[in-house]
Amino acid sequence: MIVPQRVTRPWLSYKERVSRLAQRLVDAQRPIRVLNAIKWDASVFEGFRDSNWRKLPSVTQEDYARLGLGFDPANKQAEFAAIINDIQASLGGDGIGRILRHTAEQYIDVVEMLQSRGTRRFYELSRQLYGSPKDAFHGGDTQVRDVAQQMYEILTGLDDSVLGAEMPREITAEHAVEVLNTRLAEYFGERTVRVILDDGIVADAAAGSDYIKIRRGALFSERDLKLLEVHEGWVHVATSMNGQAQPVARWLSIGPPRVASTQEGLAALLEVLTLTSHPQRARRLNDRVLAVDKAEDGADFLEVFEWFRTEGYDEETCFWNTQRVFRGGMVSGGAPFTKDIVYTYGIVSTLNFLTSAIAAGRADLIRWLYVGKVALEDLQTIAEHAHEGLVRPPRYVPPMFRDLNGLSIWMAISSFWGKLQNEAVQEHFKSSLLRS
């Protein structure tokens, strides 16, 4: 009598289970490209320009439908749902399982958001995924829009002419590529980071996993190049490459909406810490938040465009600034793409994290900001699992985060001053300055 052999599966360690589930997430999200799915055809800009910047652009559900997603939405949502079930079965409700499950759940919502392009539902999901100017910061009543409006008052009150010499934008995109390739080669060493020209991007520059695209025809100043080196290279590319180097925590190489505010906040904050930011740059980021707030409250494309024009931007820049807010949503107002609020939300949240970590004696948590595409709420869990080999320390880290002595003093003073500050103190210094 032949006894049938029992079929068994090899035993899997916790790290093996995490690695396999994380890889499935990485593979499943690969065809999802949010910005490509909501970009406008070049004819929209041309038509608006030809109307002398007066006719409301027409971008409809039908226009978005003609822009293929590159995947079947129902199948993709089912794929993420299956991953969620397997995460729960394999990891339960532990910290790593929660991160993976939340990431997969967000991608299901991202797919629905892209299916809803040109409708109010797109905005509702955008707000759920990226936040709103009306969101309050954790532990308080202050809203994102409150900070943006306060920054607007401060920044518009600065006289750029007394702050330092203006740097002319006369560096061509071709020369910018050469300069940045040289600088990033020094920073990343033997790992090749490519800086390339591109005709298809709206912004002057955009970062990918191991490359930075520079818009052909754009002009830059020396300050612009330093900003790109720090913001795109030292943060966005570095965190991507650190995430790709993870043999287990492979989800750290991808960027779901839940990590957007930490990524952009860290990049904007690093501009400040390296003294490469400047008031005009800060205004551009801050004005995006105010524009989202206006559109959320019902302002249409023309009204937001005109607001940018009153702020001194040229017409072409006004169009692209406004397009960022309305892409995917409704040009008639009330349903914007809210992603640009992550700059203000992120820089405030990241600064609070740094000062709190220093004040609590937990400076060890800070380096994990660079381990990959992380959200602030993940850092404690990541640090707890580092000794198991589940997460590897980041390789590419900016100088002030490798040696935390200077940063710790900066944050300590910032925290100390924050406790002292109140309206009476501010008014005292303001009145003293006005008298002098």
FINU-932777 format. One record per residue (C-alpha): residue number from 1; residue in one letter; x, y, z. Coordinates in steps of 0.1 Angstrom, whole numbers. Example, Ala and Ser with C-alpha at 12.3 -4.5 7.8 and 13.67 -1.06 7.14 Angstrom:
{1,'A',{123,-45,78}},
{2,'S',{137,-11,71}},
//
This chain:
{1,'M',{0,0,0}},
{2,'I',{14,34,-10}},
{3,'V',{9,61,16}},
{4,'P',{4,95,-1}},
{5,'Q',{29,120,11}},
{6,'R',{15,150,29}},
{7,'V',{21,182,11}},
{8,'T',{36,209,34}},
{9,'R',{49,244,29}},
{10,'P',{84,254,40}},
{11,'W',{85,273,73}},
{12,'L',{88,311,67}},
{13,'S',{104,335,92}},
{14,'Y',{87,367,101}},
{15,'K',{111,387,79}},
{16,'E',{104,364,49}},
{17,'R',{67,369,53}},
{18,'V',{71,407,55}},
{19,'S',{95,407,25}},
{20,'R',{71,388,3}},
{21,'L',{41,409,13}},
{22,'A',{60,441,8}},
{23,'Q',{72,430,-26}},
{24,'R',{36,423,-37}},
{25,'L',{27,458,-27}},
{26,'V',{56,472,-47}},
{27,'D',{46,452,-78}},
{28,'A',{9,460,-74}},
{29,'Q',{14,498,-73}},
{30,'R',{39,499,-101}},
{31,'P',{15,509,-130}},
{32,'I',{-3,535,-108}},
{33,'R',{10,570,-118}},
{34,'V',{-13,596,-103}},
{35,'L',{2,627,-119}},
{36,'N',{3,611,-154}},
{37,'A',{-33,602,-150}},
{38,'I',{-45,637,-143}},
{39,'K',{-22,658,-166}},
{40,'W',{-38,682,-190}},
{41,'D',{-32,681,-227}},
{42,'A',{-10,709,-241}},
{43,'S',{-40,723,-260}},
{44,'V',{-56,734,-227}},
{45,'F',{-28,759,-221}},
{46,'E',{-28,770,-257}},
{47,'G',{-65,776,-257}},
{48,'F',{-64,796,-224}},
{49,'R',{-35,817,-236}},
{50,'D',{-52,824,-269}},
{51,'S',{-83,836,-250}},
{52,'N',{-61,862,-235}},
{53,'W',{-63,843,-202}},
{54,'R',{-100,850,-199}},
{55,'K',{-119,818,-209}},
{56,'L',{-125,791,-183}},
{57,'P',{-106,760,-196}},
{58,'S',{-127,729,-204}},
{59,'V',{-114,697,-190}},
{60,'T',{-141,671,-185}},
{61,'Q',{-147,635,-174}},
{62,'E',{-146,625,-211}},
{63,'D',{-112,642,-215}},
{64,'Y',{-98,622,-185}},
{65,'A',{-114,590,-198}},
{66,'R',{-94,593,-230}},
{67,'L',{-62,594,-209}},
{68,'G',{-58,557,-201}},
{69,'L',{-48,545,-166}},
{70,'G',{-26,517,-179}},
{71,'F',{-44,491,-157}},
{72,'D',{-78,477,-150}},
{73,'P',{-92,495,-119}},
{74,'A',{-114,466,-107}},
{75,'N',{-86,440,-110}},
{76,'K',{-62,464,-94}},
{77,'Q',{-85,470,-64}},
{78,'A',{-91,432,-61}},
{79,'E',{-53,427,-61}},
{80,'F',{-48,451,-32}},
{81,'A',{-78,436,-13}},
{82,'A',{-61,401,-16}},
{83,'I',{-29,416,-3}},
{84,'I',{-47,431,27}},
{85,'N',{-63,397,35}},
{86,'D',{-29,380,34}},
{87,'I',{-13,407,55}},
{88,'Q',{-40,401,82}},
{89,'A',{-36,364,80}},
{90,'S',{2,364,81}},
{91,'L',{11,394,103}},
{92,'G',{-21,401,123}},
{93,'G',{-24,435,138}},
{94,'D',{12,442,147}},
{95,'G',{30,475,138}},
{96,'I',{45,464,105}},
{97,'G',{12,447,95}},
{98,'R',{-6,480,102}},
{99,'I',{18,500,79}},
{100,'L',{14,475,51}},
{101,'R',{-23,473,54}},
{102,'H',{-28,510,55}},
{103,'T',{-6,514,25}},
{104,'A',{-27,488,5}},
{105,'E',{-59,504,16}},
{106,'Q',{-47,538,4}},
{107,'Y',{-39,524,-30}},
{108,'I',{-75,511,-33}},
{109,'D',{-87,547,-27}},
{110,'V',{-61,560,-51}},
{111,'V',{-76,538,-78}},
{112,'E',{-111,550,-71}},
{113,'M',{-99,586,-71}},
{114,'L',{-84,582,-105}},
{115,'Q',{-116,565,-117}},
{116,'S',{-134,596,-105}},
{117,'R',{-114,622,-124}},
{118,'G',{-134,653,-133}},
{119,'T',{-160,648,-105}},
{120,'R',{-165,659,-69}},
{121,'R',{-157,623,-58}},
{122,'F',{-122,629,-70}},
{123,'Y',{-118,658,-45}},
{124,'E',{-134,638,-17}},
{125,'L',{-109,610,-20}},
{126,'S',{-80,635,-26}},
{127,'R',{-90,652,7}},
{128,'Q',{-91,618,24}},
{129,'L',{-57,608,11}},
{130,'Y',{-37,640,12}},
{131,'G',{-56,662,36}},
{132,'S',{-72,696,34}},
{133,'P',{-63,732,43}},
{134,'K',{-90,729,70}},
{135,'D',{-72,700,87}},
{136,'A',{-59,708,122}},
{137,'F',{-24,699,132}},
{138,'H',{-22,670,157}},
{139,'G',{-29,680,192}},
{140,'G',{-43,715,185}},
{141,'D',{-69,736,169}},
{142,'T',{-46,754,144}},
{143,'Q',{-55,746,108}},
{144,'V',{-31,743,79}},
{145,'R',{-48,773,63}},
{146,'D',{-41,793,95}},
{147,'V',{-3,787,92}},
{148,'A',{-4,794,54}},
{149,'Q',{-22,828,60}},
{150,'Q',{2,837,88}},
{151,'M',{32,829,65}},
{152,'Y',{16,849,37}},
{153,'E',{15,880,59}},
{154,'I',{51,875,70}},
{155,'L',{65,867,35}},
{156,'T',{47,895,17}},
{157,'G',{60,920,43}},
{158,'L',{96,911,34}},
{159,'D',{116,935,12}},
{160,'D',{137,912,-11}},
{161,'S',{159,941,-21}},
{162,'V',{175,944,14}},
{163,'L',{180,906,19}},
{164,'G',{208,901,-5}},
{165,'A',{218,903,-41}},
{166,'E',{193,888,-66}},
{167,'M',{207,858,-85}},
{168,'P',{198,860,-122}},
{169,'R',{182,830,-139}},
{170,'E',{207,826,-167}},
{171,'I',{218,790,-164}},
{172,'T',{204,769,-192}},
{173,'A',{187,735,-186}},
{174,'E',{216,718,-204}},
{175,'H',{242,734,-182}},
{176,'A',{221,727,-151}},
{177,'V',{221,690,-160}},
{178,'E',{259,690,-162}},
{179,'V',{263,708,-128}},
{180,'L',{238,686,-110}},
{181,'N',{252,654,-124}},
{182,'T',{286,664,-110}},
{183,'R',{274,674,-76}},
{184,'L',{252,643,-71}},
{185,'A',{279,620,-83}},
{186,'E',{300,633,-54}},
{187,'Y',{271,629,-29}},
{188,'F',{260,593,-40}},
{189,'G',{294,579,-49}},
{190,'E',{294,548,-70}},
{191,'R',{256,547,-72}},
{192,'T',{246,564,-104}},
{193,'V',{220,591,-102}},
{194,'R',{210,605,-135}},
{195,'V',{200,641,-142}},
{196,'I',{183,643,-176}},
{197,'L',{165,667,-198}},
{198,'D',{128,662,-203}},
{199,'D',{102,678,-225}},
{200,'G',{71,664,-208}},
{201,'I',{71,678,-172}},
{202,'V',{53,708,-160}},
{203,'A',{76,718,-132}},
{204,'D',{111,729,-138}},
{205,'A',{123,697,-122}},
{206,'A',{110,664,-109}},
{207,'A',{126,635,-91}},
{208,'G',{122,598,-97}},
{209,'S',{137,567,-80}},
{210,'D',{173,573,-92}},
{211,'Y',{170,603,-115}},
{212,'I',{160,639,-117}},
{213,'K',{143,654,-147}},
{214,'I',{150,690,-158}},
{215,'R',{125,707,-180}},
{216,'R',{141,716,-214}},
{217,'G',{140,753,-219}},
{218,'A',{139,763,-182}},
{219,'L',{164,788,-168}},
{220,'F',{180,786,-134}},
{221,'S',{200,806,-109}},
{222,'E',{228,792,-88}},
{223,'R',{204,793,-59}},
{224,'D',{179,772,-79}},
{225,'L',{205,746,-85}},
{226,'K',{214,743,-49}},
{227,'L',{177,739,-40}},
{228,'L',{173,711,-66}},
{229,'E',{204,694,-52}},
{230,'V',{190,695,-17}},
{231,'H',{153,691,-22}},
{232,'E',{152,666,-51}},
{233,'G',{186,649,-46}},
{234,'W',{194,648,-9}},
{235,'V',{158,639,0}},
{236,'H',{136,625,-27}},
{237,'V',{162,605,-46}},
{238,'A',{181,596,-14}},
{239,'T',{150,582,3}},
{240,'S',{141,563,-28}},
{241,'M',{175,547,-31}},
{242,'N',{176,539,7}},
{243,'G',{142,523,3}},
{244,'Q',{153,502,-27}},
{245,'A',{183,489,-7}},
{246,'Q',{160,473,19}},
{247,'P',{159,434,15}},
{248,'V',{129,430,38}},
{249,'A',{112,464,43}},
{250,'R',{107,468,5}},
{251,'W',{76,490,9}},
{252,'L',{100,518,19}},
{253,'S',{108,522,-18}},
{254,'I',{73,534,-28}},
{255,'G',{54,566,-21}},
{256,'P',{17,562,-12}},
{257,'P',{-2,593,-2}},
{258,'R',{4,586,35}},
{259,'V',{41,595,32}},
{260,'A',{37,626,10}},
{261,'S',{36,652,38}},
{262,'T',{67,637,55}},
{263,'Q',{86,636,22}},
{264,'E',{78,671,11}},
{265,'G',{80,685,46}},
{266,'L',{115,670,51}},
{267,'A',{126,683,17}},
{268,'A',{113,718,24}},
{269,'L',{128,718,59}},
{270,'L',{162,707,46}},
{271,'E',{161,738,23}},
{272,'V',{158,759,54}},
{273,'L',{185,740,74}},
{274,'T',{210,744,46}},
{275,'L',{201,781,42}},
{276,'T',{193,775,5}},
{277,'S',{156,785,7}},
{278,'H',{146,821,3}},
{279,'P',{113,842,6}},
{280,'Q',{103,838,-30}},
{281,'R',{107,801,-28}},
{282,'A',{88,799,4}},
{283,'R',{60,821,-11}},
{284,'R',{56,797,-41}},
{285,'L',{51,767,-18}},
{286,'N',{29,786,6}},
{287,'D',{7,802,-21}},
{288,'R',{-1,767,-34}},
{289,'V',{-18,759,0}},
{290,'L',{-38,792,-2}},
{291,'A',{-48,784,-38}},
{292,'V',{-61,749,-27}},
{293,'D',{-80,766,1}},
{294,'K',{-97,791,-23}},
{295,'A',{-106,763,-47}},
{296,'E',{-120,742,-19}},
{297,'D',{-142,771,-9}},
{298,'G',{-156,774,-44}},
{299,'A',{-132,796,-64}},
{300,'D',{-131,785,-100}},
{301,'F',{-100,782,-122}},
{302,'L',{-103,818,-134}},
{303,'E',{-106,832,-99}},
{304,'V',{-75,813,-86}},
{305,'F',{-56,823,-118}},
{306,'E',{-64,860,-112}},
{307,'W',{-53,857,-75}},
{308,'F',{-19,844,-86}},
{309,'R',{-17,873,-110}},
{310,'T',{-24,898,-82}},
{311,'E',{5,882,-63}},
{312,'G',{29,892,-91}},
{313,'Y',{33,860,-111}},
{314,'D',{35,862,-149}},
{315,'E',{6,847,-168}},
{316,'E',{22,815,-178}},
{317,'T',{33,808,-143}},
{318,'C',{-2,816,-130}},
{319,'F',{-16,790,-154}},
{320,'W',{7,762,-143}},
{321,'N',{3,771,-106}},
{322,'T',{-35,770,-110}},
{323,'Q',{-34,739,-131}},
{324,'R',{-17,721,-102}},
{325,'V',{-48,728,-80}},
{326,'F',{-75,719,-105}},
{327,'R',{-60,689,-123}},
{328,'G',{-81,658,-118}},
{329,'G',{-109,679,-101}},
{330,'M',{-134,704,-114}},
{331,'V',{-124,737,-130}},
{332,'S',{-157,752,-119}},
{333,'G',{-145,751,-83}},
{334,'G',{-153,733,-50}},
{335,'A',{-134,701,-60}},
{336,'P',{-96,706,-62}},
{337,'F',{-67,682,-61}},
{338,'T',{-55,689,-25}},
{339,'K',{-20,673,-27}},
{340,'D',{-2,707,-24}},
{341,'I',{-12,712,12}},
{342,'V',{15,686,21}},
{343,'Y',{42,713,20}},
{344,'T',{29,734,48}},
{345,'Y',{15,704,68}},
{346,'G',{47,685,63}},
{347,'I',{72,712,73}},
{348,'V',{53,720,105}},
{349,'S',{48,684,114}},
{350,'T',{85,674,107}},
{351,'L',{98,704,126}},
{352,'N',{76,695,156}},
{353,'F',{89,659,153}},
{354,'L',{125,670,153}},
{355,'T',{121,693,183}},
{356,'S',{101,667,202}},
{357,'A',{127,640,195}},
{358,'I',{155,662,208}},
{359,'A',{136,673,238}},
{360,'A',{126,638,247}},
{361,'G',{161,624,244}},
{362,'R',{151,603,213}},
{363,'A',{175,617,188}},
{364,'D',{180,580,177}},
{365,'L',{147,582,158}},
{366,'I',{157,611,136}},
{367,'R',{180,591,112}},
{368,'W',{151,569,103}},
{369,'L',{135,598,84}},
{370,'Y',{158,589,55}},
{371,'V',{154,551,56}},
{372,'G',{129,553,27}},
{373,'K',{95,567,20}},
{374,'V',{81,569,56}},
{375,'A',{54,586,75}},
{376,'L',{62,602,108}},
{377,'E',{39,578,126}},
{378,'D',{59,548,113}},
{379,'L',{93,558,128}},
{380,'Q',{88,543,162}},
{381,'T',{78,509,147}},
{382,'I',{107,510,123}},
{383,'A',{132,518,150}},
{384,'E',{118,489,172}},
{385,'H',{124,464,144}},
{386,'A',{158,476,133}},
{387,'H',{178,454,157}},
{388,'E',{160,423,141}},
{389,'G',{175,432,107}},
{390,'L',{140,439,94}},
{391,'V',{150,474,85}},
{392,'R',{185,485,75}},
{393,'P',{198,520,85}},
{394,'P',{198,545,57}},
{395,'R',{230,549,37}},
{396,'Y',{224,583,21}},
{397,'V',{219,609,48}},
{398,'P',{226,647,47}},
{399,'P',{256,659,68}},
{400,'M',{236,676,95}},
{401,'F',{216,644,100}},
{402,'R',{246,622,101}},
{403,'D',{262,643,129}},
{404,'L',{233,655,150}},
{405,'N',{253,678,172}},
{406,'G',{245,710,153}},
{407,'L',{209,700,146}},
{408,'S',{202,691,182}},
{409,'I',{213,726,193}},
{410,'W',{192,742,166}},
{411,'M',{161,722,176}},
{412,'A',{167,728,213}},
{413,'I',{168,766,208}},
{414,'S',{138,764,186}},
{415,'S',{119,745,213}},
{416,'F',{131,769,240}},
{417,'W',{120,799,220}},
{418,'G',{87,784,212}},
{419,'K',{79,780,249}},
{420,'L',{88,816,255}},
{421,'Q',{69,831,226}},
{422,'N',{35,846,230}},
{423,'E',{16,875,215}},
{424,'A',{28,899,241}},
{425,'V',{65,891,234}},
{426,'Q',{59,893,197}},
{427,'E',{42,927,200}},
{428,'H',{71,940,222}},
{429,'F',{97,931,196}},
{430,'K',{76,945,168}},
{431,'S',{70,978,185}},
{432,'S',{107,981,194}},
{433,'L',{117,975,158}},
{434,'L',{92,1000,145}},
{435,'R',{106,1026,169}},
{436,'S',{142,1021,159}},
//
